[in-house]
Amino acid sequence: MGVEKDTYYTIKSKSEGLFKDKGSKFLAFAFPVLSEEKVKDIVAAIKKQYHDARHHCYAYRIGLSEDCYRYNDDGEPSGTAGKPIYGQILSNDLSDVLIVVVRYFGGTLLGTSGLIQAYKAAAADAISNSEIIEKTISKPLGLKFAYDYMSTAMRLVKQENLEIEKQDFTETCRLFINIRSSKYMQVKQLFEKTYGIEVVEV
């Protein structure tokens, strides 16, 4: 069994790209997104902003699961727009990203292969103009302990290089930490074996 993948690449902020062919203009916009609701909002805003364009094609991928993605040809021949845009997301190994390509028709038909190439090139340009960053997937874990065990808990947090999300030291001490997915079970078991510390699943 391989090591669980707990890092992925996404874009840091919005970027733009452009491709022109036979008078047609393809404006590409790449956005970092974390939900399908956000995708709908952005696509609606772009359609409103570029309402005079003929097509607003897009593709997105969210998270690392294979099933949270979609692409849309928005009236272009099937498979000529959304799929090549999505292909660029995959070939750059990106996630949590949406790319919208707006087409202004130039009067000359580009044909199937011309369209595929144009949407692919516009998406590729937007990606090349973006800053790609690596993100780590982490899972939260809660710890509960009496004040006497504070130094033990903090020592383990430091030893395992863990990130403290929230702490509450009122009556009972509580720590909420973030753990890299691939280390989660190992760290959880370490705390479970430590006397005086109770592990609370978050």
Summary of the structure (lengths in Angstrom):
residues: 202
radius of gyration: 23.2
end to end distance: 26.6
largest distance: 77.0
contacts: 626
relative contact order: 0.19
helix: 33%
strand: 37%
